[in-house]
């Protein structure tokens, strides 16, 4: 991830600042969507793992 901009790197007019803020907001939204997709995939893999474990050792699954 990019480092924080210091004062000398920030644009000096309001329109440029708004554009920068909008771009950063869009970047954050994209990261949040990507994170959500990874979480869904992780949960699906966990469910698959549990199903596989129950198929391999059905008696262990009942004991849990």
C-alpha distances in whole Angstrom, upper triangle without the diagonal:
4,7,9,12,15,19,20,17,17,20,23,25,24,24,21,19,20,19,15,16,17,14,11,14,14,10,11,14,13,10,14,16,14,14,18,19,18,20,23,23,23,25,27,27,28,31,32,32,34,37,37,38,40,42,42,43,45,47,44,42,45,45,42
4,7,9,12,15,16,13,14,16,20,22,22,21,18,17,18,17,13,14,16,13,10,14,14,11,12,15,15,13,16,18,17,18,21,22,21,23,26,26,26,29,31,31,32,35,36,36,38,40,41,42,44,46,46,47,49,51,47,46,49,49,45
4,6,9,13,14,11,13,16,19,21,21,22,19,17,19,18,14,15,17,15,12,15,17,14,14,18,18,16,18,21,20,20,23,25,24,25,29,29,29,31,33,33,34,37,38,38,40,43,43,44,46,48,48,49,51,52,49,47,50,50,47
4,6,10,11,9,10,13,16,18,18,19,16,14,16,16,12,12,15,14,11,14,16,14,14,18,18,17,19,22,21,21,24,26,26,27,30,31,30,33,35,35,36,39,40,40,42,44,45,46,48,50,50,51,52,54,51,49,52,52,48
4,7,8,6,6,10,13,15,16,17,14,12,14,14,11,12,15,14,12,15,17,15,16,19,20,19,21,24,24,24,27,29,28,30,33,33,33,36,38,38,39,42,43,43,45,48,48,49,51,53,54,55,56,58,54,53,55,55,52
4,6,5,7,10,12,15,16,18,15,13,16,17,13,14,18,17,15,18,20,19,19,23,24,22,25,27,27,27,30,32,32,33,36,37,37,39,41,42,42,45,46,46,48,51,51,52,54,56,57,57,59,60,57,55,58,58,54
4,5,5,9,9,13,14,16,14,12,15,16,13,14,18,18,16,19,22,21,21,24,26,25,27,30,30,30,33,35,35,36,39,40,40,42,44,45,45,48,49,50,51,54,55,55,57,59,60,61,62,63,60,58,61,61,57
4,6,8,9,13,15,17,14,13,17,17,14,16,19,19,18,21,23,22,23,26,27,27,29,31,31,32,35,36,36,38,40,41,41,44,46,46,47,50,51,51,53,56,56,57,59,61,61,63,64,65,62,60,63,63,59
4,7,9,12,14,15,12,11,14,14,11,14,17,15,15,18,20,19,20,23,24,23,26,28,28,29,32,33,33,35,37,38,38,41,43,43,44,47,48,48,50,53,53,54,57,58,59,60,61,63,60,58,61,61,57
4,6,9,10,12,9,7,11,11,9,11,14,13,13,16,18,17,18,21,22,22,24,27,27,28,31,32,33,34,37,38,38,40,42,43,44,46,48,48,50,52,53,54,56,58,59,60,61,63,60,58,60,60,57
4,6,8,9,6,6,9,10,8,11,13,13,14,16,18,18,20,22,23,24,26,28,29,30,32,34,34,36,38,39,40,42,44,45,46,48,49,50,52,54,55,56,58,60,61,62,63,65,62,60,62,63,59
4,7,9,7,7,11,12,11,13,16,16,17,19,21,22,23,25,26,27,29,31,32,33,35,37,38,39,41,42,43,45,47,48,49,51,53,54,55,57,58,59,62,63,64,65,66,68,65,63,65,66,62
4,6,6,6,9,10,11,12,14,16,17,18,20,21,23,24,26,27,29,30,32,33,35,36,38,39,41,42,43,45,47,48,49,51,53,54,55,57,58,60,62,63,64,65,66,68,65,63,65,66,62
4,5,5,6,9,10,10,12,14,15,16,18,20,21,22,24,25,27,28,30,31,33,34,36,37,39,40,41,43,45,46,47,49,51,52,53,55,57,58,60,61,63,64,64,66,63,61,63,64,60
4,5,5,6,9,10,10,12,14,15,16,18,20,21,23,24,26,27,29,30,31,33,35,36,38,39,40,42,44,45,46,48,50,51,52,54,55,57,59,60,61,63,63,65,63,60,62,63,60
4,5,5,6,9,10,10,12,14,15,16,18,20,21,23,24,26,27,28,30,32,33,35,36,38,39,41,42,43,45,47,48,49,51,53,54,55,57,59,60,61,62,64,61,59,61,62,58
4,5,5,6,8,10,10,12,14,15,16,18,20,21,22,24,26,27,28,30,31,33,35,36,37,39,41,42,43,45,46,48,49,51,52,53,55,57,58,59,60,62,59,57,59,60,56
4,5,5,6,9,10,10,12,14,15,16,18,20,21,22,24,25,27,29,30,31,33,35,36,37,39,41,42,43,45,46,48,49,51,52,54,55,57,58,58,60,58,55,58,58,55
4,5,5,6,9,10,11,12,14,15,16,18,20,21,23,24,26,27,29,30,32,33,35,36,38,39,41,42,44,45,47,48,49,51,53,54,55,57,57,60,57,54,57,58,54
4,5,5,6,9,10,10,12,14,15,16,18,20,21,22,24,26,27,29,30,32,33,35,36,37,39,41,42,43,45,47,48,49,51,53,54,55,56,58,55,53,55,56,52
4,5,5,6,9,10,10,12,14,15,16,18,20,21,22,24,26,27,29,30,31,33,35,36,37,39,41,42,43,45,46,48,49,51,52,53,54,56,53,51,53,54,50
4,5,5,6,9,10,10,12,14,15,17,18,20,21,23,24,26,27,29,30,32,33,35,36,38,39,41,42,44,45,47,48,50,51,52,53,55,52,50,52,53,49
4,5,5,6,9,10,11,12,14,15,17,18,20,21,23,24,26,27,29,30,32,33,35,36,38,39,41,42,43,45,47,48,49,51,51,54,51,49,51,52,49
4,5,5,6,9,10,10,12,14,15,16,18,20,21,22,24,26,27,29,30,31,33,35,36,37,39,41,42,43,45,47,48,49,49,52,49,47,49,50,46
4,5,5,6,9,10,11,12,14,15,16,18,20,21,23,24,26,27,29,30,31,33,35,36,37,39,41,42,44,45,47,48,48,50,48,45,47,48,45
4,5,5,6,9,10,11,12,14,15,17,18,20,21,23,24,26,27,29,30,32,33,35,36,38,39,41,42,44,45,47,47,49,47,44,47,48,44
4,5,5,6,9,10,11,12,14,15,17,18,20,21,22,24,26,27,29,30,32,33,35,36,37,39,41,42,43,45,45,48,45,43,45,46,43
4,5,5,6,9,10,10,12,14,15,16,18,20,21,22,24,26,27,29,30,31,33,35,36,37,39,41,42,43,43,46,43,40,43,44,40
4,5,5,6,9,10,11,12,14,15,17,18,20,21,23,24,26,27,29,30,32,33,35,36,38,39,41,42,42,45,42,39,42,43,39
4,5,5,6,9,10,11,12,14,15,17,18,20,21,23,24,26,27,29,30,32,33,35,36,38,39,41,41,44,41,39,41,42,39
4,5,5,6,9,10,10,12,14,15,16,18,20,21,22,24,26,27,29,30,31,33,35,36,37,39,39,42,39,36,39,40,37
4,5,5,6,9,10,10,12,14,15,16,18,20,21,23,24,26,27,29,30,31,33,35,36,37,37,40,37,35,37,38,34
4,5,5,6,9,10,11,12,14,15,17,18,20,21,23,24,26,27,29,30,32,33,35,36,36,39,37,34,36,38,34
4,5,5,6,9,10,11,12,14,15,17,18,20,21,23,24,26,27,29,30,32,33,35,35,38,35,33,36,37,33
4,5,5,6,9,10,10,12,14,15,16,18,20,21,23,24,26,27,29,30,31,33,33,35,33,30,33,34,31
4,5,5,6,9,10,11,12,14,15,17,18,20,21,23,24,26,27,29,30,32,32,34,32,29,31,33,29
4,5,5,6,9,10,11,12,14,15,17,18,20,21,23,24,26,27,29,30,31,33,31,28,31,32,29
4,5,5,6,9,10,10,12,14,15,16,18,20,21,22,24,26,27,28,29,31,29,27,30,31,27
4,5,5,6,9,10,10,12,14,15,17,18,20,21,23,24,26,27,27,29,27,24,27,28,25
4,5,5,6,9,10,11,12,14,15,17,18,20,21,23,24,26,26,28,26,23,26,28,24
4,5,5,6,9,10,11,12,14,15,16,18,20,21,22,24,25,27,25,23,26,27,24
4,5,5,6,9,10,10,12,14,15,16,18,20,21,22,23,25,23,21,24,25,22
4,5,5,6,9,10,11,12,14,15,17,18,20,21,21,23,21,18,21,23,19
4,5,5,6,9,10,11,12,14,15,17,18,20,20,23,21,18,21,23,20
4,5,5,6,9,10,10,12,14,15,16,18,19,22,20,17,21,22,19
4,5,5,6,9,10,11,12,14,15,16,17,19,17,15,18,19,16
4,5,5,6,9,10,11,12,14,15,15,18,16,13,16,18,15
4,5,5,6,9,10,11,12,14,15,18,16,14,17,19,17
4,5,5,6,9,10,11,12,13,16,14,12,16,17,15
4,5,5,6,9,10,10,11,13,11,9,12,14,12
4,5,5,6,9,10,10,13,12,9,12,15,13
4,5,5,6,9,10,13,12,10,14,16,15
4,5,5,6,8,10,8,8,11,13,12
4,5,5,5,8,7,5,9,11,11
4,6,6,9,10,9,11,14,14
4,6,9,9,9,12,14,14
4,5,5,7,9,10,11
4,5,5,7,9,10
4,5,5,6,9
4,5,5,6
4,5,5
4,6
4
